[in-house]
Structure formats: C-alpha cells, structure tokens
C-alpha cells in the first residue's frame, strides 16, 4: 500500500513537499517514481529514484525545480517542489518501481497509491 501526502494550495513561485510511504510487501521494490495527472490530461511522468545507487531521473518540465530523495531506512520518498508554476497543478501519484531503470511510461508500474492534489495559483 502506498500513501502520498503533502498536497495543498500554493502560490506560483512557492514550494511544497510531498511524501510517499509504502507498507506491506515491498521487498521487490527497486525504487519509487512520481507521476502526475493535470486536470483533463493524461497521467505523466515526473521523476523517480532507485534505491541501489540513489540515481534519479526527472521529466524535462520539472528538472532543476523538483528533487526526489529517499527517506533513510524506509520505503518512502519525498518530492521537494520549488518554483512552482500553475501548470504544475495536478494530482500527484507515487508508485513502486520493481523493474530496471526508472521507466517513464505508466504501463511499467503495477502498484499505485492514492494521489494527493497540488494546486498552484497564479
């Protein structure tokens, strides 16, 4: 089970930190990945992290503004979002990565948490 938290309303240019923690069977997890779904649009890749070497990868739209880090000792991650823009408004989902690399396609992931809503006002 995955639980995302930390969503809310923030003004453009502000910051917000999301968290995601996993419980239950997680021994096959290789990392965690964040996706988001803007209103009326498809779910899209945000970024992810692998446990083994803490390697990260980000979508071009968030690179340099968002940072994913692992919560030490836990199957949990944080998503620090800075310099937020109205186009970052979306429901943010976390998912377990059980495969290779950090896939950016939604079909590569089987385990999803309930999302948390982030609203960035202009």
N, C-alpha and C positions, 0 to 999 in steps of 0.2 A: 504494500500500500504506500502510495506517495501523497504527501501533503504539502502543497505550496501555500505560502503565506506572505504577507507584507504588502499586498496591493493597496491602492488608495488613489486619492486625487492629489495632483501636484501641478504647480505652475510650470510653464515652459522655462527651461533653463535650470530647473531644480533637480534634485536627486531622490532616489528611492532604492531601498534594498529589499529584494525578495529572497526568501529562503525556501528550501525544499528538503524534506527529510523522508527517508524510506524506513518502513518497518516490515517485518515478516521476512519471507525468504528472499535474500538479496545476495547470496554467495556467488551467483553467476554474473553479478554486475561488474562491468569494466569501467563505468563512469556514469555521468549524468549529463543530460542535454536539455536545453530550454528551447521551446517553441513559443510562438505567439499567434493569436488569431485576431487581426483587426476587425472592426465591425464590417460585415458584409463581404469579407475576403477569406481566402483560404489560409489554413494554418501554415506558418512559415518558420524556418529555422532561425534561431537567434544565436546560439552558441553552445559549446559543450566542453567538458573536461574529462580526461581519463585519469583513473586512479594511479596507474603504474608509474607514470612519469610527470603527472600533473600537466600534461600537454593540453593546450586549449585551442579552440578554433571558433571564429566568430563570423557572422554574416557581415558583408561589407557595410551594410546600413548602420551597424552598431559598433563596428570596430573603432577602438580609441575612446569610446564613451562607456561601454559596458565591460565589466570584469566578472568572470566566474571564478570562484575559489571553493576549495573543499573545506568543510567544517571538520577539523582534525579528529581522527578516531571514529568518525561517524559516517554512515552512508547518507551524507547530507551535503548540500552545496548552498552557496549564497550567490546571488546575482546583483552586483552593485551597478546601478544605472545612474549615470551622470549626464548633465547637459541634455536633459530630456526634451523631446520635441512633441508637438501634437500628433505627429504620425507614429509615435511610439504607443499611442493609445491602443490597447488590445487586452485580451485575456491571455495571460501567460501560463504556460503549462510546463511542468518538468516531467522528464521521462528517463527511465533506466536504459543505459547503453549496455547491451550484453554481447556485442559483436566487436568487429575490428574498426579501428579508426574512430572518427566522430562523424557518422553519416549525417548528411543534411536533409535526407528525404524522410518524410514521415513514416513511410512504409517499413523502415528498418527498425522501428520501435514497437514493442508489444505492451509495455507497462506504462500507463499514464496516470497522473494524479488529476484531481480536480483543479481547475485553473484558478488564478487569482486576477482580479481585474485591476488594470492600471489605466488611469485616465489622466491625460496631460492637457491642461487647459492653456489656451493661448492668451 
